[in-house]
Amino acid sequence: MELIPSNLQVNFLGKRYIAFLLSSLLIAFSAYQWFQLGESKYGIDYLGGHELVVKIEQDASSGDLRGVMQQAGIDAVVQSFESQNSEYSLRLSSDESSDKVKADISAALDLKYEGKYQILKADFVGPTIGAELKKNAMVAIIVGLIGMLLYISFRFELAFAIGAVAALFHDVIITMGIYLANDMTISVATLAAALTIVGYSVNDTIIVFDRVREDILKSKDNVPLATIINKSISATLSRTVITSVLTLFSAVALLVFGGGAIAELAFFLSIGVLSGTYSTIFIASPVALAWEGLRSKTERTPGAVAA
């Protein structure tokens, strides 16, 4: 099935500077979200403490719930779930038992909502476990990126590996920034989603790079690398779009019909898939071209890429 003709003539790389500008703005926005939120961006998986999911069975808002907690002397971070307006997450750092925390919050809610609420979930993670999980998360991401850099360098060459890893950083940073901007917190599930996006993005990128390698081997000596890359992107564009759309169908279905943590996971995946498709075309390939240009300007011979 071919939605887009493989012989389509589009100068994708000619638009790389516009893409770089757009990506730079999104990365700056993501960095702002990351630093301005501080520790509040982490869920209890990484900070330690209590998290309760509460469903209010009447009109309410995050602000109302924060006011209720403050009046009761409970220092809790209150967030609403994007897809479930009646459900709220309450996070607080406390060494008290789960039963005591649950009882205190129930008493505060009773004063305002008179029993018209449900506590759907109550979790507790110790601070030592939370710190260990945060450390392991960073190690997992770093090891994953190094492994992909080595694999792509071996499979193709360094220029392609640099392009692929640049796209991975791009996708994770931008997706995380948009995720945090929507009042969501980083949990173990978020890490799993980030690693899933890394795998999805690198798979998309490798398919394009594999076609670039084939086209280089078939090309004449005087064909610019930029021309070959544009041709290769066009040849794989239909496959890239179809794969992304089908993946989005599943993610959006979870976003619409799921709730709580599932909806947050689906939101992260949806943004990541869109970013991954964009970066395969406008980040990975242009960065590979730029890196190769530092070594051999913009031309190479057919035998320059390892088979």
C-alpha positions as CSV (number, residue, x, y, z in Angstrom):
1,M,0.0,0.0,0.0
2,E,1.5,3.4,-1.0
3,L,-0.3,6.5,0.2
4,I,2.5,8.8,-1.1
5,P,4.3,8.1,-4.4
6,S,7.8,6.8,-3.8
7,N,9.1,9.0,-6.6
8,L,7.8,12.2,-5.0
9,Q,10.3,15.1,-5.5
10,V,10.4,17.1,-2.3
11,N,13.5,19.0,-1.0
12,F,13.1,17.9,2.6
13,L,16.6,18.9,3.5
14,G,16.1,22.4,2.1
15,K,13.6,23.0,4.9
16,R,16.0,21.9,7.6
17,Y,16.8,25.4,8.9
18,I,13.1,26.1,9.5
19,A,12.8,22.7,11.2
20,F,15.9,23.5,13.4
21,L,14.3,26.8,14.4
22,L,11.0,25.2,15.3
23,S,12.8,22.4,17.3
24,S,15.0,24.9,19.1
25,L,11.9,26.8,20.3
26,L,10.2,23.6,21.4
27,I,13.4,22.4,23.2
28,A,13.6,25.8,25.0
29,F,10.0,25.5,26.0
30,S,10.6,22.0,27.3
31,A,13.7,23.1,29.3
32,Y,11.7,25.9,30.8
33,Q,9.0,23.5,31.9
34,W,11.6,21.1,33.4
35,F,13.4,23.7,35.5
36,Q,10.5,25.8,36.6
37,L,8.6,22.9,38.0
38,G,11.5,21.7,40.1
39,E,10.9,18.6,42.2
40,S,7.1,18.9,41.7
41,K,7.5,17.3,38.3
42,Y,8.2,13.9,39.8
43,G,5.6,11.5,41.1
44,I,5.9,9.6,44.3
45,D,7.7,6.8,42.4
46,Y,10.8,9.1,42.5
47,L,10.2,11.4,45.4
48,G,8.7,9.0,47.9
49,G,5.5,9.8,49.8
50,H,1.8,9.2,49.4
51,E,-0.4,9.5,46.4
52,L,-4.2,9.2,46.4
53,V,-6.6,9.3,43.4
54,V,-9.9,10.9,44.4
55,K,-13.1,11.0,42.4
56,I,-15.4,13.9,43.2
57,E,-19.1,13.2,42.4
58,Q,-20.1,16.9,42.0
59,D,-18.8,20.1,40.5
60,A,-15.2,20.7,41.6
61,S,-11.9,21.9,40.4
62,S,-8.2,21.5,41.3
63,G,-8.3,24.9,43.0
64,D,-11.3,23.9,45.2
65,L,-9.5,20.7,46.3
66,R,-6.3,22.6,47.1
67,G,-8.4,25.0,49.3
68,V,-9.9,22.0,51.1
69,M,-6.5,20.5,51.8
70,Q,-5.1,23.8,53.0
71,Q,-8.0,24.4,55.4
72,A,-7.3,21.0,56.8
73,G,-3.6,21.7,57.2
74,I,-2.6,19.1,54.6
75,D,0.3,20.1,52.4
76,A,-0.7,18.2,49.2
77,V,0.0,18.8,45.5
78,V,-3.3,18.5,43.7
79,Q,-3.5,17.7,40.0
80,S,-6.4,16.8,37.7
81,F,-6.4,14.1,35.1
82,E,-6.7,15.5,31.6
83,S,-9.2,12.9,30.4
84,Q,-11.1,12.5,33.6
85,N,-12.2,15.9,34.9
86,S,-13.8,14.4,38.1
87,E,-10.6,12.6,39.1
88,Y,-7.7,14.2,41.0
89,S,-4.3,13.1,42.2
90,L,-3.2,14.2,45.7
91,R,0.5,13.8,46.4
92,L,2.1,14.6,49.8
93,S,5.4,13.9,51.5
94,S,4.7,12.4,54.9
95,D,6.1,9.6,57.1
96,E,2.7,8.8,58.6
97,S,1.0,5.5,57.8
98,S,-1.2,5.2,54.7
99,D,-4.2,4.6,56.9
100,K,-3.6,7.8,58.9
101,V,-3.1,9.9,55.7
102,K,-6.2,8.4,54.1
103,A,-8.3,9.1,57.2
104,D,-7.1,12.7,57.4
105,I,-7.9,13.3,53.7
106,S,-11.3,11.6,54.1
107,A,-12.1,13.9,57.0
108,A,-11.2,17.0,55.0
109,L,-13.2,15.9,52.0
110,D,-16.3,15.1,54.2
111,L,-16.4,18.7,55.4
112,K,-16.7,20.0,51.8
113,Y,-18.3,17.2,49.7
114,E,-20.3,15.4,52.4
115,G,-19.5,11.9,51.3
116,K,-19.9,12.6,47.6
117,Y,-16.4,11.4,46.7
118,Q,-14.5,8.1,46.3
119,I,-10.8,7.4,47.1
120,L,-9.9,5.2,44.1
121,K,-6.3,4.5,45.0
122,A,-3.8,5.1,47.8
123,D,-0.1,4.4,47.3
124,F,3.0,4.9,49.4
125,V,6.7,4.8,48.3
126,G,9.5,5.3,50.8
127,P,12.0,8.1,50.1
128,T,15.0,5.6,49.8
129,I,13.2,3.5,47.2
130,G,12.2,6.7,45.3
131,A,15.8,8.0,45.1
132,E,17.0,4.6,43.9
133,L,14.3,4.5,41.2
134,K,15.4,8.0,40.0
135,K,19.0,6.9,39.8
136,N,18.1,3.7,37.9
137,A,15.9,5.7,35.5
138,M,18.9,7.9,34.5
139,V,21.1,4.9,34.1
140,A,18.6,3.1,31.9
141,I,18.2,6.1,29.6
142,I,22.0,6.7,29.3
143,V,22.8,3.0,28.7
144,G,20.0,2.8,26.1
145,L,21.3,5.9,24.2
146,I,24.9,4.6,24.3
147,G,23.9,1.2,23.1
148,M,22.0,2.7,20.2
149,L,24.9,5.0,19.3
150,L,27.3,2.0,19.2
151,Y,24.8,-0.2,17.2
152,I,24.1,2.4,14.6
153,S,27.8,3.3,14.3
154,F,28.5,-0.4,13.6
155,R,25.5,-1.0,11.3
156,F,26.0,2.2,9.3
157,E,28.6,4.8,10.3
158,L,29.2,7.6,12.8
159,A,27.4,10.3,10.9
160,F,24.2,8.3,10.9
161,A,24.6,7.4,14.5
162,I,25.0,11.0,15.5
163,G,21.9,11.9,13.5
164,A,19.8,9.1,15.1
165,V,20.9,10.0,18.7
166,A,20.2,13.7,18.1
167,A,16.7,12.7,17.0
168,L,16.2,10.6,20.1
169,F,17.2,13.4,22.4
170,H,15.0,15.8,20.4
171,D,11.9,13.4,20.8
172,V,12.3,12.7,24.5
173,I,13.0,16.3,25.5
174,I,10.1,17.8,23.5
175,T,7.7,15.1,24.4
176,M,8.6,15.4,28.1
177,G,8.1,19.2,27.9
178,I,4.7,19.0,26.4
179,Y,3.8,16.3,28.9
180,L,4.8,18.4,31.9
181,A,3.1,21.5,30.5
182,N,-0.2,19.5,30.7
183,D,0.1,19.2,34.5
184,M,1.3,15.6,34.5
185,T,4.1,14.1,36.6
186,I,7.0,11.8,35.9
187,S,6.5,8.3,37.1
188,V,7.9,4.8,36.3
189,A,5.2,4.5,33.6
190,T,6.5,7.8,32.1
191,L,10.0,6.3,31.9
192,A,8.6,3.2,30.2
193,A,6.8,5.4,27.7
194,A,10.0,7.4,27.0
195,L,12.0,4.3,26.3
196,T,9.1,3.1,24.0
197,I,9.4,6.3,22.1
198,V,13.2,5.9,21.9
199,G,12.7,2.5,20.3
200,Y,9.9,3.7,18.0
201,S,12.0,6.7,16.8
202,V,15.2,4.8,16.2
203,N,13.3,2.2,14.2
204,D,11.8,4.8,12.0
205,T,15.2,6.5,11.5
206,I,17.0,3.2,10.7
207,I,14.5,2.4,8.0
208,V,15.3,5.7,6.3
209,F,19.0,5.4,6.8
210,D,19.0,1.8,5.4
211,R,17.4,3.2,2.3
212,V,20.0,6.0,2.2
213,R,22.7,3.4,2.3
214,E,21.2,1.4,-0.5
215,D,20.8,4.5,-2.7
216,I,24.4,5.6,-2.0
217,L,25.7,2.2,-3.2
218,K,23.6,2.5,-6.4
219,S,24.5,6.2,-7.0
220,K,27.1,7.7,-9.2
221,D,30.2,9.3,-7.7
222,N,29.1,12.9,-8.4
223,V,25.6,12.7,-6.8
224,P,25.4,15.0,-3.7
225,L,24.5,13.2,-0.5
226,A,21.6,15.7,0.1
227,T,20.0,14.6,-3.2
228,I,20.3,10.9,-2.2
229,I,18.8,11.6,1.3
230,N,15.9,13.5,-0.2
231,K,15.2,10.6,-2.6
232,S,15.4,8.0,0.2
233,I,13.1,10.0,2.5
234,S,10.5,10.2,-0.3
235,A,10.8,6.5,-1.0
236,T,10.1,5.6,2.7
237,L,7.6,8.4,3.4
238,S,4.5,6.3,2.7
239,R,5.6,3.6,5.1
240,T,6.6,6.1,7.8
241,V,3.2,7.9,7.6
242,I,1.1,4.6,7.6
243,T,3.1,3.3,10.6
244,S,2.7,6.5,12.6
245,V,-1.1,6.8,11.9
246,L,-1.8,3.2,12.9
247,T,0.3,3.7,16.1
248,L,-1.6,6.9,16.9
249,F,-5.0,5.1,16.5
250,S,-4.0,2.9,19.4
251,A,-2.5,5.6,21.6
252,V,-5.5,8.0,21.0
253,A,-8.0,5.2,21.9
254,L,-6.2,4.7,25.2
255,L,-6.1,8.5,25.7
256,V,-9.9,8.9,25.1
257,F,-11.2,5.8,26.9
258,G,-8.5,5.2,29.5
259,G,-8.2,7.0,32.7
260,G,-5.6,8.1,35.2
261,A,-2.1,6.8,34.6
262,I,-3.2,5.0,31.4
263,A,-4.4,8.3,29.8
264,E,-1.1,10.0,30.8
265,L,0.9,7.2,29.3
266,A,-1.2,7.4,26.1
267,F,-0.7,11.1,25.9
268,F,3.0,10.8,26.2
269,L,3.1,8.1,23.5
270,S,0.9,10.2,21.1
271,I,3.1,13.2,21.4
272,G,6.2,11.0,21.0
273,V,5.0,9.3,17.9
274,L,4.3,12.7,16.2
275,S,7.7,14.0,17.3
276,G,9.4,10.8,16.2
277,T,7.9,11.0,12.7
278,Y,8.9,14.6,12.4
279,S,12.5,14.1,13.7
280,T,13.2,11.1,11.3
281,I,12.7,13.5,8.4
282,F,13.8,16.9,9.6
283,I,16.3,16.2,12.4
284,A,18.1,12.8,12.0
285,S,18.8,13.1,8.3
286,P,19.9,16.8,8.3
287,V,22.2,16.2,11.3
288,A,23.7,13.2,9.6
289,L,24.3,15.3,6.5
290,A,25.8,18.1,8.5
291,W,28.1,15.7,10.3
292,E,29.2,14.1,7.1
293,G,29.7,17.5,5.6
294,L,32.3,18.3,8.3
295,R,34.3,15.3,7.1
296,S,33.7,15.3,3.3
297,K,31.6,18.3,2.6
298,T,28.3,17.1,0.9
299,E,29.6,14.4,-1.4
300,R,30.8,10.8,-1.0
301,T,31.7,7.8,-3.1
302,P,29.4,4.7,-3.3
303,G,31.9,2.6,-1.3
304,A,32.0,5.0,1.7
305,V,29.3,3.2,3.6
306,A,29.9,-0.2,5.1
307,A,27.6,-2.9,3.8
